[in-house]
Amino acid sequence: MNNLKIAIQKSGRLNEKSVQLLKNCGLAFENYKSSLITTVANFPLEILFLRDDDIPEYVQDGIADLGIVGENIIVETEANVRYLQRLGFGKCGLKIAVPTHSEFKELADLNGKAIATSYPTILKKFLDENNLSTDIRTISGSVEISPALELSDAIFDIVSTGGTLRSNGLKPFADVMTSEAILISKNGIDGNPVVRELIQRIQSVLRAAETKYVVLNVERSNLDEIIALLPGVKSPTIVPLAEENWVAVHTVISEQDFWDKINKLKAAGAQGIVVMPVEKVIM
């Protein structure tokens, strides 16, 4: 059987985390920094390293079976692909931004103005939905500098922390969409057993990233209250301690749930709380 092919970003903000995700799934591969294609040694998969703008088209046309790419690129290219799994990294917002000291106050103020962007398709759809008419100026790179050069009145671009906007004298004005990395496939392949196994591995890694292994000590008289707070995957593991009437409680819980309950656990008598990372969670 021929190896499946997955396309990921050659360089850029999604490259490192895409590579790490695949390695965390137990896939062994090398030469990913110097080659445009590499073969996984222990799984029937080849990895293609491409420009992110090309990934949706390669998957749509069947050159690659799978891809990891930002949702913003999928929407902008209008590619005919299937979403298999949201991956939780590469999160950002696509926003319209205006000069910090401008007098823009509401969306209607954009009418008749020039907006510079590398995402004209997404922007046009947003403007049409809001009955706005603007001059969309498509440029590649350095979008933030266009208002200072009087090439546009506003910009539409990816915003992660907002630091780049501030350093260029801009401020967010309108949220248009949010984006994150997505595992995509060509149509008709998601039933493939190799694809199903890869998705299972990815999901186990994603669950582990949000999960902690918690161990704590508590007197038996407080055990029921602790169990009610920490149900675990099914139920906690209870281990008697050498000290009479004391037990150790072992459980797996989401990190957010743990922080939400830490004060209640301490109030219920939990002591010696130890929190450890989890490598995989397979359901």
Backbone as CSV, one residue per row, in Angstrom:
resi,resn,N_x,N_y,N_z,CA_x,CA_y,CA_z,C_x,C_y,C_z
1,MET,0.840,-1.183,0.000,0.000,0.000,0.000,0.885,1.245,0.000
2,ASN,0.572,2.218,-0.850,1.330,3.456,-0.915,1.150,4.253,0.374
3,ASN,2.205,4.966,0.726,2.127,5.811,1.908,1.160,6.964,1.676
4,LEU,0.444,7.348,2.725,-0.330,8.578,2.665,0.622,9.769,2.751
5,LYS,0.151,10.910,2.324,0.961,12.131,2.357,0.233,13.195,3.169
6,ILE,0.974,13.836,4.062,0.429,14.950,4.832,1.280,16.180,4.558
7,ALA,0.649,17.308,4.300,1.353,18.558,4.017,1.312,19.452,5.246
8,ILE,2.482,19.975,5.633,2.542,20.943,6.722,3.387,22.130,6.273
9,GLN,3.349,23.169,7.058,4.052,24.397,6.711,5.565,24.186,6.752
10,LYS,6.244,24.660,5.692,7.697,24.547,5.617,8.364,25.440,6.649
11,SER,7.894,26.660,6.779,8.423,27.590,7.771,7.303,28.554,8.141
12,GLY,7.412,29.135,9.324,6.360,30.030,9.768,5.831,29.621,11.122
13,ARG,4.742,30.275,11.536,4.281,30.135,12.912,3.680,28.778,13.224
14,LEU,3.279,27.991,12.212,2.690,26.671,12.478,3.681,25.520,12.314
15,ASN,4.851,25.802,11.760,5.788,24.715,11.440,6.230,23.938,12.668
16,GLU,6.774,24.641,13.652,7.360,23.967,14.807,6.330,23.135,15.562
17,LYS,5.144,23.697,15.778,4.136,22.964,16.539,3.543,21.813,15.723
18,SER,3.483,21.936,14.401,3.010,20.828,13.563,3.991,19.668,13.639
19,VAL,5.285,19.987,13.531,6.323,18.950,13.634,6.263,18.291,15.006
20,GLN,6.145,19.093,16.060,6.124,18.535,17.413,4.901,17.656,17.627
21,LEU,3.750,18.067,17.084,2.545,17.257,17.218,2.750,15.889,16.599
22,LEU,3.297,15.847,15.391,3.512,14.561,14.722,4.522,13.705,15.483
23,LYS,5.564,14.323,16.017,6.542,13.561,16.799,5.913,13.045,18.101
24,ASN,5.041,13.863,18.716,4.360,13.408,19.934,3.410,12.250,19.657
25,CYS,3.013,12.103,18.395,2.166,10.973,17.990,2.977,9.701,17.752
26,GLY,4.278,9.759,18.045,5.133,8.590,17.895,5.697,8.407,16.505
27,LEU,5.606,9.423,15.666,6.114,9.316,14.298,7.597,9.689,14.269
28,ALA,8.392,8.827,13.653,9.842,9.033,13.596,10.236,9.504,12.205
29,PHE,10.786,10.716,12.124,11.233,11.229,10.828,12.357,12.223,11.042
30,GLU,13.175,12.393,9.996,14.328,13.280,10.051,14.338,14.184,8.823
31,ASN,15.356,15.014,8.727,15.604,15.880,7.560,14.486,16.872,7.291
32,TYR,13.658,17.135,8.278,12.528,18.020,8.015,12.944,19.488,7.899
33,LYS,14.173,19.822,8.295,14.622,21.201,8.163,15.336,21.460,6.844
34,SER,15.721,20.401,6.155,16.497,20.580,4.930,15.838,19.994,3.692
35,SER,14.711,19.312,3.862,14.077,18.631,2.732,12.630,19.089,2.585
36,LEU,12.108,18.998,1.366,10.718,19.334,1.114,9.794,18.134,1.290
37,ILE,10.383,16.947,1.462,9.589,15.738,1.701,10.418,14.761,2.519
38,THR,9.790,14.119,3.485,10.475,13.108,4.282,9.526,11.965,4.561
39,THR,10.073,10.772,4.716,9.273,9.578,4.971,9.335,9.211,6.444
40,VAL,8.165,8.931,7.024,8.101,8.488,8.414,8.576,7.042,8.479
41,ALA,9.507,6.765,9.382,10.135,5.442,9.427,9.221,4.366,9.987
42,ASN,8.288,4.738,10.870,7.499,3.742,11.597,5.995,3.882,11.383
43,PHE,5.607,4.533,10.296,4.186,4.731,10.010,4.063,4.999,8.514
44,PRO,3.021,4.464,7.847,2.906,4.612,6.389,2.509,6.032,5.970
45,LEU,3.447,6.976,6.142,3.143,8.383,5.926,4.378,9.103,5.402
46,GLU,4.155,9.999,4.449,5.193,10.920,3.993,4.753,12.339,4.329
47,ILE,5.705,13.179,4.701,5.408,14.550,5.095,5.948,15.494,4.034
48,LEU,5.067,16.349,3.514,5.446,17.371,2.557,5.544,18.708,3.278
49,PHE,6.589,19.481,2.982,6.790,20.778,3.615,6.564,21.862,2.563
50,LEU,5.476,22.615,2.726,5.009,23.529,1.692,4.763,24.924,2.261
51,ARG,4.588,25.891,1.367,4.065,27.193,1.765,2.634,27.001,2.257
52,ASP,2.272,27.686,3.338,0.941,27.447,3.891,-0.165,27.775,2.892
53,ASP,0.055,28.766,2.022,-0.963,29.113,1.026,-1.239,27.977,0.045
54,ASP,-0.262,27.067,-0.119,-0.408,25.981,-1.088,-1.064,24.733,-0.499
55,ILE,-1.076,24.633,0.834,-1.522,23.387,1.459,-2.979,23.044,1.127
56,PRO,-3.946,23.970,1.283,-5.333,23.589,0.966,-5.515,23.109,-0.472
57,GLU,-4.837,23.747,-1.426,-4.976,23.345,-2.828,-4.368,21.970,-3.073
58,TYR,-3.211,21.695,-2.454,-2.579,20.375,-2.608,-3.504,19.283,-2.070
59,VAL,-4.178,19.567,-0.926,-5.086,18.578,-0.351,-6.345,18.457,-1.209
60,GLN,-6.902,19.566,-1.619,-8.102,19.559,-2.461,-7.873,18.754,-3.735
61,ASP,-6.692,18.891,-4.347,-6.391,18.233,-5.619,-5.858,16.817,-5.450
62,GLY,-5.703,16.360,-4.193,-5.269,14.989,-3.955,-3.788,14.772,-4.056
63,ILE,-2.997,15.832,-4.217,-1.545,15.682,-4.221,-1.082,15.276,-2.827
64,ALA,-1.716,15.857,-1.825,-1.542,15.420,-0.437,-2.875,14.901,0.062
65,ASP,-2.833,13.865,0.894,-4.072,13.301,1.436,-4.579,14.094,2.627
66,LEU,-3.634,14.642,3.393,-3.952,15.373,4.619,-3.136,16.649,4.663
67,GLY,-3.542,17.569,5.531,-2.772,18.788,5.697,-3.019,19.386,7.058
68,ILE,-2.044,20.143,7.537,-2.213,20.955,8.741,-1.992,22.403,8.330
69,VAL,-3.019,23.221,8.514,-2.959,24.596,8.028,-3.920,25.459,8.831
70,GLY,-3.661,26.751,8.854,-4.541,27.668,9.553,-5.899,27.773,8.879
71,GLU,-6.946,27.872,9.691,-8.293,27.970,9.139,-8.441,29.200,8.250
72,ASN,-7.727,30.267,8.570,-7.796,31.481,7.752,-7.360,31.220,6.315
73,ILE,-6.375,30.337,6.134,-5.902,30.019,4.778,-6.941,29.182,4.037
74,ILE,-7.589,28.271,4.755,-8.631,27.446,4.124,-9.768,28.335,3.628
75,VAL,-10.197,29.248,4.489,-11.312,30.124,4.122,-10.912,31.065,2.993
76,GLU,-9.714,31.608,3.053,-9.265,32.561,2.031,-9.152,31.898,0.661
77,THR,-8.634,30.657,0.615,-8.471,29.966,-0.662,-9.760,29.307,-1.141
78,GLU,-10.767,29.240,-0.265,-12.054,28.612,-0.585,-11.868,27.170,-1.072
79,ALA,-10.921,26.473,-0.436,-10.606,25.103,-0.836,-11.722,24.137,-0.443
80,ASN,-11.932,23.135,-1.275,-12.929,22.098,-1.029,-12.262,20.947,-0.282
81,VAL,-12.164,21.086,1.042,-11.514,20.087,1.886,-12.400,19.789,3.082
82,ARG,-12.078,18.688,3.769,-12.825,18.298,4.967,-12.030,18.666,6.217
83,TYR,-12.727,19.197,7.223,-12.120,19.444,8.527,-12.170,18.138,9.318
84,LEU,-11.012,17.641,9.733,-10.978,16.420,10.532,-10.792,16.688,12.021
85,GLN,-9.968,17.696,12.365,-9.677,17.924,13.776,-9.127,19.329,13.976
86,ARG,-9.717,20.069,14.904,-9.114,21.324,15.340,-7.961,20.987,16.279
87,LEU,-6.830,21.678,16.115,-5.610,21.257,16.783,-5.222,22.135,17.975
88,GLY,-5.880,23.262,18.164,-5.684,24.031,19.379,-4.450,24.906,19.422
89,PHE,-3.636,24.931,18.367,-2.491,25.845,18.350,-2.593,26.756,17.132
90,GLY,-1.715,27.749,17.080,-1.778,28.716,15.991,-3.000,29.610,16.075
91,LYS,-3.520,29.817,17.289,-4.734,30.615,17.416,-4.439,32.100,17.193
92,CYS,-5.323,32.737,16.473,-5.170,34.158,16.199,-6.523,34.720,15.781
93,GLY,-6.584,36.023,15.672,-7.779,36.665,15.166,-7.460,37.418,13.893
94,LEU,-8.418,37.525,13.000,-8.287,38.375,11.830,-9.132,39.607,12.087
95,LYS,-8.474,40.756,12.086,-9.134,41.981,12.517,-8.872,43.113,11.526
96,ILE,-9.822,44.018,11.476,-9.585,45.302,10.829,-8.953,46.205,11.885
97,ALA,-7.870,46.870,11.505,-7.193,47.789,12.415,-7.069,49.152,11.755
98,VAL,-7.085,50.194,12.571,-7.034,51.570,12.079,-5.963,52.326,12.858
99,PRO,-5.489,53.437,12.331,-4.501,54.248,13.078,-5.015,54.617,14.464
100,THR,-4.117,54.601,15.429,-4.484,54.808,16.829,-5.262,56.097,17.049
101,HIS,-4.888,57.154,16.363,-5.515,58.464,16.600,-6.553,58.811,15.528
102,SER,-7.026,57.794,14.815,-8.037,58.050,13.790,-9.398,58.288,14.436
103,GLU,-10.341,58.765,13.631,-11.675,59.076,14.142,-12.700,58.001,13.792
104,PHE,-12.247,56.803,13.397,-13.176,55.710,13.121,-13.874,55.313,14.427
105,LYS,-15.200,55.275,14.397,-15.958,54.905,15.593,-16.888,53.721,15.362
106,GLU,-17.409,53.551,14.153,-18.317,52.451,13.851,-18.031,51.934,12.453
107,LEU,-18.576,50.738,12.162,-18.273,50.096,10.881,-18.617,50.985,9.698
108,ALA,-19.703,51.728,9.795,-20.120,52.572,8.671,-19.054,53.584,8.289
109,ASP,-18.159,53.909,9.221,-17.097,54.871,8.929,-16.094,54.328,7.915
110,LEU,-16.138,53.015,7.669,-15.227,52.419,6.688,-15.691,52.636,5.249
111,ASN,-16.936,52.993,5.050,-17.456,53.203,3.695,-16.592,54.206,2.943
112,GLY,-16.180,53.793,1.731,-15.397,54.660,0.870,-13.923,54.709,1.206
113,LYS,-13.507,53.991,2.262,-12.108,54.011,2.668,-11.333,52.872,2.004
114,ALA,-10.019,53.001,2.036,-9.133,51.974,1.469,-8.608,51.079,2.588
115,ILE,-8.706,49.770,2.395,-8.230,48.803,3.387,-7.203,47.898,2.721
116,ALA,-6.016,47.824,3.296,-4.956,46.967,2.771,-5.012,45.606,3.457
117,THR,-4.809,44.548,2.703,-4.902,43.199,3.276,-4.230,42.167,2.404
118,SER,-3.866,41.059,3.027,-3.422,39.865,2.302,-4.536,38.828,2.229
119,TYR,-5.715,39.187,2.760,-6.856,38.271,2.802,-8.091,38.935,2.191
120,PRO,-8.057,39.225,0.891,-9.174,39.956,0.275,-10.484,39.176,0.252
121,THR,-10.427,37.861,0.136,-11.656,37.062,0.072,-12.425,37.137,1.380
122,ILE,-11.724,36.916,2.496,-12.372,36.974,3.811,-12.895,38.377,4.076
123,LEU,-12.078,39.373,3.736,-12.484,40.760,3.986,-13.719,41.123,3.176
124,LYS,-13.726,40.766,1.898,-14.865,41.119,1.044,-16.157,40.499,1.558
125,LYS,-16.085,39.248,1.993,-17.274,38.591,2.519,-17.798,39.340,3.743
126,PHE,-16.906,39.741,4.631,-17.299,40.480,5.833,-17.931,41.818,5.459
127,LEU,-17.315,42.526,4.536,-17.841,43.828,4.124,-19.212,43.687,3.477
128,ASP,-19.357,42.659,2.622,-20.650,42.436,1.959,-21.735,42.134,2.984
129,GLU,-21.399,41.315,3.984,-22.383,40.957,5.008,-22.822,42.174,5.820
130,ASN,-21.970,43.193,5.859,-22.289,44.395,6.633,-22.637,45.583,5.737
131,ASN,-22.896,45.280,4.447,-23.314,46.311,3.484,-22.346,47.491,3.448
132,LEU,-21.062,47.170,3.418,-20.018,48.191,3.370,-19.337,48.169,2.008
133,SER,-18.982,49.322,1.519,-18.285,49.448,0.242,-16.955,50.141,0.479
134,THR,-15.864,49.398,0.258,-14.534,49.971,0.468,-13.642,49.634,-0.715
135,ASP,-12.490,50.246,-0.744,-11.459,49.958,-1.738,-10.500,48.947,-1.116
136,ILE,-10.633,47.680,-1.501,-9.763,46.629,-0.962,-8.462,46.622,-1.762
137,ARG,-7.350,46.840,-1.094,-6.050,46.867,-1.745,-5.246,45.651,-1.286
138,THR,-5.076,44.701,-2.189,-4.400,43.445,-1.865,-2.896,43.623,-1.968
139,ILE,-2.209,43.356,-0.873,-0.751,43.411,-0.865,-0.225,42.187,-0.129
140,SER,1.028,41.834,-0.373,1.644,40.679,0.276,2.719,41.166,1.230
141,GLY,2.520,40.933,2.497,3.505,41.297,3.499,3.496,42.774,3.837
142,SER,4.001,43.084,5.024,4.129,44.470,5.497,2.820,45.247,5.391
143,VAL,1.712,44.572,5.686,0.405,45.229,5.620,0.331,46.373,6.620
144,GLU,0.951,46.202,7.789,0.810,47.182,8.869,1.368,48.554,8.516
145,ILE,2.306,48.609,7.590,2.938,49.890,7.295,2.139,50.732,6.307
146,SER,1.146,50.139,5.655,0.450,50.835,4.575,-0.257,52.125,5.011
147,PRO,-0.909,52.209,6.200,-1.497,53.496,6.586,-0.448,54.596,6.761
148,ALA,0.722,54.249,7.337,1.776,55.248,7.533,2.305,55.759,6.200
149,LEU,2.260,54.915,5.168,2.711,55.321,3.834,1.582,55.927,3.013
150,GLU,0.424,56.102,3.660,-0.769,56.663,3.013,-1.228,55.821,1.821
151,LEU,-0.997,54.516,1.939,-1.488,53.584,0.921,-2.884,53.084,1.252
152,SER,-3.304,53.242,2.517,-4.637,52.810,2.923,-5.053,53.570,4.163
153,ASP,-6.335,53.524,4.447,-6.864,54.143,5.665,-6.905,53.160,6.828
154,ALA,-6.914,51.871,6.504,-7.008,50.822,7.516,-6.363,49.569,6.947
155,ILE,-6.209,48.556,7.801,-5.684,47.277,7.338,-6.586,46.154,7.837
156,PHE,-6.452,44.999,7.212,-7.103,43.779,7.685,-6.052,42.689,7.683
157,ASP,-5.748,42.130,8.872,-4.642,41.178,8.947,-4.801,40.287,10.173
158,ILE,-3.893,39.316,10.287,-3.823,38.441,11.450,-3.308,39.230,12.647
159,VAL,-3.949,39.030,13.790,-3.504,39.642,15.037,-3.412,38.549,16.097
160,SER,-2.223,38.387,16.672,-2.055,37.415,17.754,-2.039,38.125,19.100
161,THR,-0.978,38.869,19.372,-0.873,39.580,20.652,-1.232,41.061,20.530
162,GLY,-1.189,41.589,19.325,-1.454,43.013,19.127,-0.215,43.871,19.193
163,GLY,0.933,43.262,19.502,2.176,44.020,19.612,2.593,44.668,18.303
164,THR,2.421,43.959,17.202,2.804,44.505,15.894,1.934,45.702,15.533
165,LEU,0.647,45.615,15.865,-0.234,46.751,15.613,0.245,47.976,16.392
166,ARG,0.478,47.792,17.673,0.872,48.928,18.517,2.174,49.560,18.040
167,SER,3.119,48.713,17.643,4.411,49.252,17.203,4.300,50.006,15.890
168,ASN,3.206,49.813,15.167,2.988,50.527,13.912,1.894,51.588,14.035
169,GLY,1.559,51.948,15.270,0.601,53.012,15.490,-0.820,52.660,15.102
170,LEU,-1.195,51.381,15.286,-2.524,50.912,14.915,-3.244,50.335,16.130
171,LYS,-4.563,50.247,16.028,-5.369,49.635,17.084,-6.457,48.776,16.451
172,PRO,-6.865,47.683,17.108,-7.957,46.861,16.575,-9.236,47.669,16.472
173,PHE,-9.997,47.433,15.392,-11.237,48.171,15.174,-12.441,47.242,15.036
174,ALA,-12.256,46.109,14.349,-13.370,45.169,14.154,-12.835,43.748,14.070
175,ASP,-13.449,42.834,14.845,-13.114,41.414,14.775,-13.883,40.780,13.620
176,VAL,-13.166,40.041,12.782,-13.807,39.428,11.611,-13.915,37.915,11.766
177,MET,-12.852,37.249,12.166,-12.917,35.801,12.395,-11.756,35.388,13.281
178,THR,-11.900,34.211,13.891,-10.801,33.599,14.631,-10.297,32.400,13.840
179,SER,-9.059,32.046,14.105,-8.451,30.962,13.341,-7.552,30.136,14.249
180,GLU,-7.356,28.888,13.894,-6.393,28.009,14.543,-5.979,26.948,13.537
181,ALA,-4.977,26.159,13.884,-4.528,25.093,12.997,-5.591,23.998,12.910
182,ILE,-5.800,23.505,11.693,-6.809,22.469,11.433,-6.156,21.308,10.692
183,LEU,-6.497,20.088,11.079,-6.140,18.912,10.273,-7.218,18.736,9.223
184,ILE,-6.825,18.788,7.952,-7.784,18.668,6.854,-7.460,17.450,6.005
185,SER,-8.429,17.040,5.201,-8.212,15.913,4.284,-8.927,16.194,2.975
186,LYS,-8.525,15.453,1.961,-9.287,15.486,0.723,-10.574,14.712,0.955
187,ASN,-11.560,14.974,0.166,-12.852,14.298,0.324,-12.722,12.805,0.076
188,GLY,-13.394,12.045,0.930,-13.464,10.603,0.714,-12.362,9.794,1.340
189,ILE,-11.452,10.426,2.099,-10.333,9.656,2.643,-10.424,9.450,4.142
190,ASP,-11.326,10.140,4.831,-11.342,10.082,6.290,-11.755,8.709,6.819
191,GLY,-12.262,7.814,5.970,-12.565,6.462,6.406,-11.388,5.515,6.290
192,ASN,-10.296,5.978,5.719,-9.089,5.170,5.575,-8.560,4.772,6.953
193,PRO,-8.232,3.477,7.171,-7.792,3.039,8.510,-6.522,3.729,8.986
194,VAL,-5.619,4.062,8.080,-4.400,4.762,8.479,-4.748,6.173,8.949
195,VAL,-5.671,6.811,8.251,-6.119,8.139,8.658,-6.790,8.065,10.023
196,ARG,-7.632,7.054,10.223,-8.316,6.912,11.510,-7.319,6.728,12.647
197,GLU,-6.270,5.941,12.395,-5.267,5.724,13.443,-4.503,7.010,13.737
198,LEU,-4.167,7.770,12.696,-3.456,9.023,12.915,-4.324,10.004,13.699
199,ILE,-5.601,10.081,13.365,-6.514,10.970,14.100,-6.596,10.542,15.561
200,GLN,-6.676,9.230,15.806,-6.730,8.727,17.186,-5.483,9.140,17.958
201,ARG,-4.323,9.035,17.308,-3.075,9.432,17.972,-3.077,10.930,18.275
202,ILE,-3.502,11.730,17.304,-3.535,13.167,17.494,-4.485,13.534,18.625
203,GLN,-5.655,12.906,18.665,-6.623,13.218,19.712,-6.087,12.844,21.090
204,SER,-5.334,11.747,21.182,-4.776,11.353,22.475,-3.737,12.367,22.952
205,VAL,-2.961,12.909,22.007,-1.967,13.929,22.351,-2.655,15.217,22.787
206,LEU,-3.704,15.614,22.062,-4.421,16.844,22.407,-5.082,16.733,23.773
207,ARG,-5.683,15.577,24.068,-6.297,15.385,25.386,-5.248,15.474,26.488
208,ALA,-4.066,14.894,26.229,-3.006,14.904,27.239,-2.538,16.325,27.532
209,ALA,-2.507,17.171,26.494,-2.041,18.548,26.680,-2.950,19.326,27.613
210,GLU,-4.198,18.900,27.733,-5.167,19.596,28.583,-5.401,18.871,29.908
211,THR,-4.608,17.825,30.169,-4.890,16.932,31.288,-3.702,16.851,32.244
212,LYS,-3.980,16.681,33.525,-2.936,16.495,34.526,-3.231,15.246,35.363
213,TYR,-2.164,14.620,35.822,-2.268,13.490,36.755,-2.081,14.058,38.156
214,VAL,-3.059,13.876,39.004,-3.058,14.475,40.332,-3.016,13.384,41.404
215,VAL,-2.125,13.567,42.360,-2.043,12.678,43.523,-2.154,13.550,44.771
216,LEU,-2.974,13.115,45.713,-3.107,13.860,46.965,-3.385,12.895,48.106
217,ASN,-3.109,13.350,49.302,-3.375,12.560,50.506,-4.547,13.164,51.272
218,VAL,-5.370,12.285,51.875,-6.526,12.770,52.614,-6.934,11.718,53.653
219,GLU,-7.511,12.168,54.738,-8.052,11.241,55.726,-9.297,10.551,55.164
220,ARG,-9.502,9.315,55.540,-10.658,8.556,55.037,-11.984,9.258,55.338
221,SER,-12.043,9.952,56.440,-13.301,10.609,56.810,-13.689,11.702,55.816
222,ASN,-12.722,12.199,55.046,-12.992,13.240,54.044,-12.993,12.703,52.617
223,LEU,-12.849,11.372,52.493,-12.641,10.790,51.162,-13.836,10.999,50.238
224,ASP,-15.051,10.836,50.733,-16.227,10.971,49.868,-16.315,12.370,49.257
225,GLU,-15.976,13.370,50.040,-16.037,14.751,49.531,-14.976,14.965,48.446
226,ILE,-13.799,14.376,48.657,-12.730,14.497,47.657,-13.118,13.787,46.371
227,ILE,-13.690,12.591,46.482,-14.106,11.837,45.302,-15.161,12.608,44.515
228,ALA,-16.051,13.269,45.215,-17.076,14.054,44.540,-16.465,15.199,43.738
229,LEU,-15.324,15.712,44.197,-14.650,16.797,43.486,-13.776,16.289,42.348
230,LEU,-13.261,15.065,42.479,-12.323,14.505,41.497,-12.837,13.176,40.966
231,PRO,-13.789,13.201,40.052,-14.326,11.948,39.531,-13.339,11.181,38.663
232,GLY,-12.341,11.885,38.058,-11.391,11.197,37.209,-12.001,10.746,35.909
233,VAL,-11.237,9.947,35.133,-11.732,9.438,33.859,-12.957,8.572,34.107
234,LYS,-12.915,7.703,35.095,-14.098,6.964,35.535,-14.297,7.211,37.032
235,SER,-13.283,6.850,37.819,-13.294,7.160,39.248,-11.845,7.156,39.713
236,PRO,-11.531,7.883,40.779,-10.150,7.932,41.253,-9.667,6.568,41.747
237,THR,-8.343,6.394,41.765,-7.717,5.228,42.373,-7.365,5.580,43.818
238,ILE,-7.773,4.722,44.740,-7.562,4.967,46.166,-6.528,3.968,46.677
239,VAL,-5.446,4.481,47.280,-4.366,3.622,47.788,-4.172,3.899,49.280
240,PRO,-4.302,2.855,50.129,-4.086,3.058,51.576,-2.647,3.484,51.860
241,LEU,-2.468,4.378,52.822,-1.136,4.802,53.239,-0.722,4.068,54.506
242,ALA,0.565,4.151,54.824,1.070,3.474,56.018,0.434,4.051,57.284
243,GLU,0.171,5.350,57.255,-0.470,5.977,58.404,-1.950,5.620,58.425
244,GLU,-2.406,5.105,59.519,-3.778,4.607,59.623,-4.792,5.719,59.349
245,ASN,-5.848,5.311,58.623,-6.961,6.209,58.279,-6.611,7.279,57.237
246,TRP,-5.462,7.116,56.578,-5.093,8.026,55.499,-4.961,7.251,54.189
247,VAL,-5.330,7.904,53.083,-5.222,7.277,51.770,-4.625,8.284,50.780
248,ALA,-4.074,7.736,49.691,-3.627,8.561,48.561,-4.665,8.424,47.452
249,VAL,-5.035,9.546,46.877,-6.008,9.567,45.791,-5.273,9.913,44.499
250,HIS,-5.409,9.029,43.496,-4.787,9.246,42.187,-5.903,9.466,41.155
251,THR,-5.772,10.505,40.356,-6.808,10.751,39.355,-6.243,11.526,38.178
252,VAL,-6.973,11.527,37.073,-6.644,12.309,35.881,-7.751,13.328,35.686
253,ILE,-7.379,14.590,35.492,-8.357,15.659,35.430,-7.840,16.741,34.489
254,SER,-8.747,17.475,33.873,-8.300,18.568,33.022,-7.630,19.631,33.888
255,GLU,-6.632,20.295,33.314,-5.906,21.298,34.091,-6.824,22.424,34.551
256,GLN,-7.723,22.861,33.676,-8.631,23.936,34.046,-9.538,23.508,35.195
257,ASP,-10.023,22.254,35.112,-10.895,21.747,36.174,-10.142,21.689,37.497
258,PHE,-8.864,21.295,37.417,-8.060,21.234,38.641,-7.941,22.605,39.295
259,TRP,-7.596,23.627,38.495,-7.431,24.962,39.069,-8.757,25.509,39.595
260,ASP,-9.846,25.120,38.946,-11.154,25.555,39.427,-11.494,24.944,40.789
261,LYS,-10.895,23.769,41.068,-11.276,23.033,42.279,-10.212,23.025,43.366
262,ILE,-9.048,23.621,43.116,-7.941,23.500,44.066,-8.310,23.988,45.464
263,ASN,-8.995,25.102,45.555,-9.354,25.623,46.885,-10.362,24.723,47.589
264,LYS,-11.299,24.141,46.822,-12.269,23.218,47.400,-11.581,21.938,47.879
265,LEU,-10.580,21.490,47.134,-9.836,20.294,47.546,-9.114,20.542,48.871
266,LYS,-8.470,21.674,48.975,-7.750,21.996,50.212,-8.722,22.158,51.374
267,ALA,-9.864,22.765,51.096,-10.863,22.933,52.150,-11.432,21.594,52.604
268,ALA,-11.436,20.605,51.701,-11.944,19.274,52.035,-10.896,18.403,52.707
269,GLY,-9.694,18.951,52.929,-8.670,18.210,53.674,-7.566,17.622,52.838
270,ALA,-7.507,17.938,51.540,-6.441,17.405,50.697,-5.094,17.980,51.125
271,GLN,-4.084,17.104,51.210,-2.732,17.519,51.570,-1.737,16.888,50.602
272,GLY,-0.538,17.470,50.528,0.525,16.903,49.703,0.107,16.732,48.249
273,ILE,-0.545,17.728,47.721,-1.059,17.633,46.346,0.103,17.703,45.351
274,VAL,0.191,16.709,44.480,1.222,16.656,43.432,0.526,16.626,42.078
275,VAL,0.959,17.508,41.162,0.366,17.595,39.832,1.441,17.282,38.803
276,MET,1.171,16.310,37.908,2.161,15.864,36.922,1.581,15.897,35.510
277,PRO,2.434,16.144,34.520,1.958,16.124,33.136,1.581,14.719,32.692
278,VAL,0.737,14.653,31.684,0.300,13.374,31.101,0.772,13.339,29.660
279,GLU,1.358,12.231,29.247,1.889,12.150,27.881,0.816,11.824,26.857
280,LYS,-0.051,10.864,27.145,-1.120,10.460,26.221,-2.366,10.136,27.029
281,VAL,-3.540,10.418,26.446,-4.810,9.994,27.034,-5.598,9.300,25.929
282,ILE,-5.711,7.975,26.006,-6.381,7.183,24.975,-7.717,6.701,25.527
283,MET,-8.786,7.096,24.877,-10.129,6.762,25.353,-10.597,5.451,24.709
